[in-house]
Amino acid sequence: MARHFFDNIRAGALAVSLAFTMPAATSAENLADALAHAYEHSGLLEQNRALLRAADENVAQTYASLQPILNWFGSVDYTFGSSQVSSIRRNLDTAQSSIGLSLQILVYDNGQSKASLAASKETVLATRQALINVEQQVLFDAVQAYMAVIRDTQIVELRQNNLRLVERELQAAKDRFEVGEVTRTDVAQAEASLAGGRAELAAAQGDLMQSQEFYSAAIGHRPGVLVSPRRLPQVPATMEQAKAVAIRGHPNMLRSQLDISAAEFLVLAAEAAMGPRITLDSTLSVEENFSNSDHNHVGVVGLTFSGPIYQGGALSSLVRQAMAQRDAERGNLHVVRHTTRQNAGNAWASLAASKAQVTATARQVEAARIAFEGIREESKLGARTTLDVLISEQQLLDAEASRITAQTNQITATFALLSSMGLMTTDHLNLKVQRYDPEAYYNAVKDAPAARSERGKQLDKVLRSLGKE
């Protein structure tokens, strides 16, 4: 069942994209627009993309250790002085130069370099999953910021409408006081309610300003007219389905598994370091003496055999350390698995609760409005006091504010559930953005291209497309 849902949500659910947030007016910004801006202007994503490229370079550097190493060398020396032996004095002034090439090819290292290369590749894959998790964080922050502005804007409007209503109630109380229908106490109660409404409006406006700042940081620009989503993405019908999807595909789970694989290769590399090493070494040099016609043209080719005998126990310690790090990664997978299941379960429960709250607050608003309208009419007939009207009005205001918050929470909780399952990504949400391709840079550098090679020129093109050159 979980597998069936996972396949559906990865494929068919893409059709339920954020196109559902089409604005009512062309000047308005919908949620899809906001998420696209957040993705394209996130400094946090840029930072982690750079970290991924750095991990790619580790593969290139390890690969380079398996390739021939060619160096040049040269020197110019001047020797001066004199010597005297048996009354024979000799002048030692000479000038000579030398230049040459050295070549080293790794023939055998007990598999150390290959194991290190495999570990580097696994680390790259793990870092890609870390980047996906950062993408989720950026997009979910954008959802929270977007919905916070909508919520606080609606609450400010609600407070403003309530303030106008209280002002009318105050004026009505004053008019009735003038004709002796109510006492000065009723007028004072209305004045107190008006002062309280102004204070609540000021607090709501402060919350809105904070939400706008959050929006600016998360999205990259100040909020304009925002449109609340009318439809939401597909989510699992049960908590167990949500947990199953999270365990199978959340980037934290995949990253932890890849970290274990990398650690296992590092154990093999540490064990291989205790074995022999064979290299093919060659030098070609030319030495010329400026003082005479003496010269040396020399070429040397040979095999070099080496291996550790005793290093104070350092190599054994490195093996044990690598094993301990591997065991730590295995333990971390256990922790991540439970945390991922818990987060998915919590997110599903939060969504279920928010749905129930939306239904309950809608009924609460309906009942509170009927009560308020009835009490206000009864007040005109003298059956209710001004205080009764003000209390009923406050109850209606609180109910409407609760409904706004519940509706916002439901939308936010839906995306929180997606994030807990590892689906809060540009691909799953089908955002219209230019997606970052992590394989483009990796494929360009994995074979450690020389700067002037064809692959090096391709790398230059990739860097220019990234805006890094």
C-alpha positions as CSV (number, residue, x, y, z in Angstrom):
1,M,0.0,0.0,0.0
2,A,2.8,2.4,1.0
3,R,4.8,1.5,-2.2
4,H,1.7,2.1,-4.3
5,F,1.1,5.5,-2.7
6,F,4.8,6.4,-3.0
7,D,4.7,5.7,-6.8
8,N,1.6,7.7,-7.2
9,I,2.8,10.7,-5.3
10,R,6.1,10.7,-7.2
11,A,4.4,10.6,-10.6
12,G,0.8,11.4,-10.8
13,A,0.8,13.8,-7.9
14,L,3.0,16.1,-9.9
15,A,-0.1,17.1,-11.8
16,V,-1.4,18.7,-8.6
17,S,1.3,21.4,-8.8
18,L,1.2,24.8,-7.5
19,A,-0.6,26.0,-10.6
20,F,-3.6,25.8,-8.3
21,T,-2.7,29.2,-6.9
22,M,-3.5,31.2,-10.0
23,P,-4.1,34.8,-8.9
24,A,-7.4,36.6,-9.3
25,A,-5.5,39.6,-10.8
26,T,-2.4,39.7,-12.8
27,S,-0.8,42.1,-10.3
28,A,-1.1,39.6,-7.5
29,E,1.6,37.1,-6.5
30,N,0.6,33.5,-6.0
31,L,2.3,30.9,-3.9
32,A,4.0,29.3,-6.9
33,D,5.6,32.7,-7.8
34,A,6.8,33.2,-4.3
35,L,8.4,29.7,-4.1
36,A,10.1,30.3,-7.5
37,H,11.6,33.6,-6.2
38,A,12.7,31.9,-3.0
39,Y,14.5,29.1,-5.0
40,E,16.2,31.4,-7.4
41,H,17.4,34.0,-4.9
42,S,18.4,31.9,-1.9
43,G,21.9,32.5,-0.6
44,L,21.6,29.3,1.5
45,L,21.1,27.3,-1.7
46,E,24.0,29.0,-3.3
47,Q,26.2,28.2,-0.3
48,N,25.3,24.5,-0.3
49,R,25.7,24.2,-4.1
50,A,29.2,25.5,-3.6
51,L,29.8,22.9,-0.9
52,L,28.6,20.2,-3.3
53,R,31.0,21.4,-6.0
54,A,33.8,21.3,-3.4
55,A,32.8,17.6,-2.7
56,D,32.9,17.0,-6.5
57,E,36.5,18.3,-6.5
58,N,37.4,15.6,-3.9
59,V,36.5,13.0,-6.5
60,A,38.7,14.8,-9.1
61,Q,41.6,15.0,-6.7
62,T,41.3,11.3,-5.7
63,Y,41.0,10.3,-9.4
64,A,44.1,12.3,-10.1
65,S,46.2,10.2,-7.7
66,L,45.6,7.2,-10.0
67,Q,47.0,9.0,-13.0
68,P,50.6,9.6,-14.2
69,I,52.3,12.4,-12.4
70,L,54.6,14.5,-14.6
71,N,56.8,17.3,-13.3
72,W,59.6,19.4,-14.6
73,F,62.6,20.6,-12.7
74,G,65.6,22.8,-13.4
75,S,68.4,24.7,-11.8
76,V,71.2,27.1,-12.6
77,D,74.3,27.0,-10.2
78,Y,77.4,29.1,-9.9
79,T,80.3,27.7,-7.9
80,F,83.2,30.0,-6.9
81,G,86.3,29.6,-4.8
82,S,89.8,28.0,-5.1
83,S,91.7,25.1,-3.7
84,Q,95.4,24.4,-3.2
85,V,96.9,20.9,-3.1
86,S,100.7,20.4,-3.0
87,S,101.4,24.0,-3.9
88,I,99.1,23.6,-6.9
89,R,96.4,26.2,-6.8
90,R,93.1,25.6,-8.6
91,N,90.3,27.9,-9.5
92,L,86.9,26.4,-8.7
93,D,84.7,28.9,-10.5
94,T,82.2,27.0,-12.6
95,A,78.7,27.7,-13.9
96,Q,76.3,24.9,-14.8
97,S,72.6,24.3,-15.5
98,S,70.3,21.3,-15.5
99,I,66.7,20.7,-16.7
100,G,64.6,17.6,-16.8
101,L,61.4,15.8,-16.5
102,S,60.2,13.3,-13.8
103,L,57.4,10.8,-14.3
104,Q,55.7,8.7,-11.7
105,I,52.9,6.1,-12.4
106,L,51.1,4.3,-9.6
107,V,51.3,0.6,-10.4
108,Y,49.9,-0.9,-7.2
109,D,48.8,0.5,-3.8
110,N,46.8,-2.5,-2.4
111,G,43.5,-0.8,-3.5
112,Q,43.9,2.3,-1.3
113,S,43.3,4.9,-4.0
114,K,40.3,3.0,-5.5
115,A,38.7,2.7,-2.1
116,S,39.3,6.4,-1.5
117,L,37.8,7.3,-4.9
118,A,34.7,5.2,-4.2
119,A,34.3,6.9,-0.8
120,S,34.5,10.3,-2.4
121,K,31.8,9.4,-4.9
122,E,29.5,8.2,-2.1
123,T,30.2,11.5,-0.3
124,V,29.2,13.4,-3.4
125,L,25.9,11.6,-3.5
126,A,25.3,12.2,0.2
127,T,26.1,15.9,-0.3
128,R,23.5,16.0,-3.1
129,Q,20.9,14.7,-0.6
130,A,21.9,17.4,1.9
131,L,21.4,20.0,-0.9
132,I,17.9,18.6,-1.5
133,N,17.1,18.9,2.2
134,V,18.3,22.6,2.1
135,E,16.0,23.1,-0.9
136,Q,13.1,21.8,1.2
137,Q,14.0,24.1,4.0
138,V,14.1,27.1,1.7
139,L,10.8,26.3,0.1
140,F,9.0,25.6,3.4
141,D,10.3,28.8,4.9
142,A,8.8,30.5,1.8
143,V,5.5,28.9,2.4
144,Q,5.5,29.9,6.1
145,A,6.4,33.5,5.2
146,Y,3.8,33.7,2.5
147,M,1.0,32.3,4.7
148,A,2.0,34.4,7.7
149,V,1.6,37.6,5.6
150,I,-1.8,36.5,4.4
151,R,-2.9,35.6,7.9
152,D,-1.7,38.8,9.5
153,T,-3.1,40.9,6.7
154,Q,-6.5,39.4,7.2
155,I,-6.3,39.8,11.0
156,V,-5.3,43.5,10.6
157,E,-8.3,44.0,8.3
158,L,-10.5,42.1,10.8
159,R,-9.2,44.4,13.6
160,Q,-9.8,47.5,11.5
161,N,-13.4,46.4,10.7
162,N,-14.0,45.6,14.4
163,L,-12.7,49.0,15.4
164,R,-15.1,50.7,13.1
165,L,-17.9,48.6,14.5
166,V,-16.9,49.5,18.1
167,E,-16.8,53.2,17.1
168,R,-20.4,52.9,15.9
169,E,-21.3,51.1,19.1
170,L,-19.7,53.9,21.1
171,Q,-21.6,56.6,19.2
172,A,-24.8,54.7,19.7
173,A,-24.2,54.4,23.4
174,K,-23.5,58.2,23.6
175,D,-26.7,58.9,21.7
176,R,-28.8,56.7,24.0
177,F,-27.1,58.2,27.0
178,E,-28.2,61.7,25.8
179,V,-31.8,60.6,25.8
180,G,-31.5,58.7,29.1
181,E,-31.8,55.2,27.8
182,V,-28.4,54.0,29.2
183,T,-26.1,55.1,31.9
184,R,-22.6,56.6,31.8
185,T,-21.3,53.1,32.6
186,D,-22.5,51.9,29.2
187,V,-20.6,54.7,27.5
188,A,-17.4,53.9,29.5
189,Q,-17.6,50.3,28.6
190,A,-17.8,51.2,24.9
191,E,-14.9,53.6,25.3
192,A,-12.9,50.8,27.1
193,S,-13.7,48.4,24.3
194,L,-12.6,51.0,21.7
195,A,-9.3,51.5,23.4
196,G,-8.8,47.8,23.6
197,G,-9.6,47.4,19.9
198,R,-7.0,50.0,19.1
199,A,-4.4,48.2,21.1
200,E,-5.2,44.9,19.4
201,L,-5.0,46.6,16.0
202,A,-1.6,48.0,16.9
203,A,-0.4,44.5,17.9
204,A,-1.8,43.0,14.7
205,Q,0.0,45.7,12.6
206,G,3.2,44.9,14.5
207,D,2.8,41.2,13.7
208,L,2.1,42.0,10.1
209,M,5.3,44.1,9.8
210,Q,7.3,41.2,11.3
211,S,5.7,38.8,8.8
212,Q,6.6,41.1,6.0
213,E,10.2,41.1,7.1
214,F,10.2,37.3,7.3
215,Y,8.8,37.3,3.8
216,S,11.5,39.6,2.5
217,A,14.2,37.4,3.9
218,A,12.7,34.2,2.6
219,I,11.4,35.3,-0.8
220,G,13.8,38.1,-1.7
221,H,11.4,41.0,-2.1
222,R,8.7,42.8,-0.2
223,P,5.2,41.3,-0.4
224,G,2.6,42.7,-2.6
225,V,-1.0,41.5,-3.1
226,L,-0.9,37.8,-2.1
227,V,-3.5,35.2,-3.0
228,S,-4.3,32.3,-0.7
229,P,-4.1,28.8,-2.4
230,R,-7.4,27.4,-3.4
231,R,-6.2,23.8,-3.8
232,L,-3.5,21.9,-2.0
233,P,-1.2,19.1,-3.1
234,Q,-2.1,15.5,-2.6
235,V,-1.0,14.0,0.8
236,P,-1.3,10.5,2.2
237,A,-4.6,9.3,3.6
238,T,-3.1,7.7,6.7
239,M,-0.2,8.3,9.0
240,E,1.5,5.0,8.2
241,Q,1.6,5.9,4.5
242,A,3.2,9.2,5.3
243,K,5.8,7.4,7.4
244,A,6.5,4.8,4.7
245,V,7.1,7.5,2.1
246,A,9.4,9.4,4.4
247,I,11.5,6.3,5.3
248,R,11.9,5.4,1.6
249,G,12.7,8.8,0.1
250,H,13.5,11.5,2.6
251,P,16.9,13.1,1.8
252,N,18.1,12.7,5.4
253,M,17.5,9.0,5.2
254,L,19.3,8.7,1.8
255,R,22.1,10.8,3.0
256,S,22.7,8.7,6.1
257,Q,22.7,5.5,4.0
258,L,25.3,7.1,1.6
259,D,27.4,8.3,4.6
260,I,27.6,4.7,5.8
261,S,28.7,3.5,2.4
262,A,31.4,6.2,2.2
263,A,32.6,5.2,5.7
264,E,32.8,1.5,4.7
265,F,35.1,2.5,1.8
266,L,37.2,4.5,4.1
267,V,37.7,1.5,6.2
268,L,39.0,-0.4,3.2
269,A,41.3,2.5,2.3
270,A,42.8,2.5,5.8
271,E,43.4,-1.2,5.7
272,A,44.9,-1.0,2.3
273,A,47.4,1.7,3.5
274,M,49.1,-1.1,5.5
275,G,50.0,-3.0,2.3
276,P,52.8,-2.5,-0.2
277,R,53.0,0.2,-2.8
278,I,54.6,0.0,-6.3
279,T,55.3,2.9,-8.5
280,L,57.1,3.3,-11.9
281,D,59.5,6.2,-11.7
282,S,61.4,7.8,-14.5
283,T,63.5,10.9,-14.9
284,L,65.1,12.5,-17.9
285,S,67.7,15.3,-17.3
286,V,70.2,17.4,-19.2
287,E,73.2,19.0,-17.4
288,E,75.4,21.6,-19.1
289,N,78.6,23.2,-17.9
290,F,79.1,26.8,-19.0
291,S,82.8,26.8,-18.1
292,N,83.7,23.9,-20.6
293,S,82.1,21.4,-22.9
294,D,81.2,18.9,-20.2
295,H,77.6,17.8,-20.1
296,N,75.4,14.9,-18.9
297,H,72.3,13.6,-20.7
298,V,70.7,11.1,-18.3
299,G,67.6,9.0,-18.4
300,V,66.5,6.7,-15.6
301,V,63.5,4.2,-15.5
302,G,62.7,1.9,-12.6
303,L,60.2,0.4,-10.2
304,T,60.0,1.6,-6.6
305,F,58.7,-0.8,-4.0
306,S,57.7,0.4,-0.6
307,G,55.6,-0.5,2.4
308,P,55.2,0.1,6.1
309,I,57.0,-2.0,8.7
310,Y,56.5,-0.1,11.9
311,Q,55.0,3.4,12.4
312,G,54.4,3.3,16.1
313,G,50.9,1.8,15.7
314,A,49.6,4.8,13.7
315,L,48.2,2.8,10.8
316,S,46.4,0.4,13.1
317,S,44.9,3.3,14.9
318,L,43.7,4.8,11.6
319,V,41.9,1.6,10.8
320,R,40.2,1.4,14.2
321,Q,39.3,5.1,13.8
322,A,37.7,4.5,10.4
323,M,35.8,1.5,11.8
324,A,34.5,3.7,14.7
325,Q,33.4,6.4,12.3
326,R,31.6,3.7,10.2
327,D,29.8,2.4,13.3
328,A,28.9,6.0,14.3
329,E,27.3,6.4,10.8
330,R,25.3,3.2,11.3
331,G,24.1,4.4,14.6
332,N,23.2,7.8,13.1
333,L,21.0,5.9,10.5
334,H,19.1,4.4,13.4
335,V,18.5,7.8,14.9
336,V,17.6,9.4,11.6
337,R,15.1,6.6,10.8
338,H,13.2,7.2,14.1
339,T,13.4,10.9,13.8
340,T,12.1,10.8,10.2
341,R,9.2,8.5,11.2
342,Q,8.4,10.8,14.2
343,N,8.5,14.0,12.1
344,A,6.2,12.4,9.4
345,G,3.8,11.2,12.1
346,N,3.8,14.6,13.8
347,A,3.2,16.4,10.5
348,W,0.3,14.2,9.6
349,A,-1.3,14.6,13.0
350,S,-0.8,18.3,12.8
351,L,-2.6,18.4,9.5
352,A,-5.4,16.3,10.7
353,A,-5.8,18.6,13.7
354,S,-5.8,21.7,11.6
355,K,-8.5,20.3,9.3
356,A,-10.7,19.7,12.3
357,Q,-10.0,23.2,13.6
358,V,-11.0,24.7,10.3
359,T,-14.4,22.9,10.5
360,A,-14.9,23.8,14.1
361,T,-13.9,27.4,13.8
362,A,-16.2,27.8,10.8
363,R,-19.1,26.6,13.0
364,Q,-17.9,28.8,15.8
365,V,-18.0,31.9,13.6
366,E,-21.5,31.1,12.3
367,A,-22.8,30.6,15.8
368,A,-21.1,33.7,17.2
369,R,-22.4,35.8,14.3
370,I,-26.0,34.7,14.9
371,A,-25.6,35.4,18.6
372,F,-24.1,38.8,18.0
373,E,-26.8,39.9,15.6
374,G,-29.5,38.7,18.1
375,I,-28.0,40.4,21.1
376,R,-27.5,43.6,19.2
377,E,-31.2,43.6,18.2
378,E,-32.2,42.8,21.7
379,S,-30.1,45.7,22.9
380,K,-32.1,48.1,20.7
381,L,-35.2,46.9,22.5
382,G,-33.6,47.4,25.9
383,A,-33.3,43.7,26.7
384,R,-29.5,43.6,26.5
385,T,-26.9,46.0,27.9
386,T,-24.1,47.6,26.0
387,L,-21.7,45.3,27.8
388,D,-23.6,42.3,26.4
389,V,-23.2,43.6,22.9
390,L,-19.5,44.3,23.4
391,I,-18.8,40.8,24.8
392,S,-20.7,39.1,22.0
393,E,-18.9,41.2,19.5
394,Q,-15.5,40.3,21.0
395,Q,-16.5,36.6,20.9
396,L,-17.3,36.9,17.2
397,L,-14.0,38.7,16.6
398,D,-12.1,36.0,18.4
399,A,-13.9,33.3,16.4
400,E,-13.1,34.9,13.1
401,A,-9.4,35.3,14.1
402,S,-9.3,31.7,15.1
403,R,-10.8,30.7,11.7
404,I,-8.2,32.7,9.9
405,T,-5.4,31.1,11.9
406,A,-6.8,27.6,11.4
407,Q,-7.1,28.1,7.7
408,T,-3.5,29.3,7.5
409,N,-2.3,26.4,9.7
410,Q,-4.0,23.9,7.5
411,I,-2.2,25.1,4.4
412,T,1.1,25.3,6.2
413,A,0.6,21.9,7.7
414,T,0.0,20.4,4.3
415,F,3.4,21.6,3.1
416,A,5.0,20.6,6.4
417,L,3.8,17.1,5.7
418,L,5.3,17.2,2.2
419,S,8.6,18.4,3.7
420,S,8.6,15.6,6.4
421,M,8.2,13.0,3.5
422,G,11.0,14.6,1.4
423,L,8.6,15.9,-1.2
424,M,9.0,19.7,-0.7
425,T,11.1,20.1,-3.8
426,T,10.8,22.1,-7.0
427,D,10.4,18.8,-9.0
428,H,7.5,17.5,-7.0
429,L,5.8,20.9,-6.8
430,N,6.4,21.5,-10.5
431,L,7.8,25.0,-10.0
432,K,8.6,27.0,-13.1
433,V,12.3,27.6,-12.3
434,Q,15.6,26.9,-13.9
435,R,16.6,23.9,-11.7
436,Y,20.2,23.5,-10.6
437,D,21.7,20.4,-12.2
438,P,24.2,18.9,-9.7
439,E,25.5,16.4,-12.3
440,A,26.6,19.0,-14.8
441,Y,29.6,20.2,-12.7
442,Y,30.3,16.7,-11.4
443,N,30.5,15.2,-14.9
444,A,32.8,18.0,-15.9
445,V,35.3,17.5,-13.1
446,K,35.1,13.8,-12.1
447,D,38.0,12.9,-14.4
448,A,40.2,15.7,-13.1
449,P,40.5,17.5,-16.5
450,A,43.5,19.7,-17.3
451,A,42.8,23.4,-17.6
452,R,43.5,23.4,-21.4
453,S,41.9,20.1,-22.3
454,E,38.6,19.7,-24.0
455,R,37.0,18.7,-20.7
456,G,38.6,21.7,-19.1
457,K,36.9,23.9,-21.8
458,Q,33.6,22.2,-21.0
459,L,34.1,23.0,-17.4
460,D,34.7,26.6,-18.2
461,K,31.3,26.6,-19.9
462,V,29.6,25.1,-16.9
463,L,31.2,27.7,-14.6
464,R,30.0,30.5,-16.9
465,S,26.5,29.1,-16.8
466,L,26.6,29.1,-13.0
467,G,27.9,32.7,-13.1
468,K,31.1,31.7,-11.4
469,E,33.5,32.9,-14.0
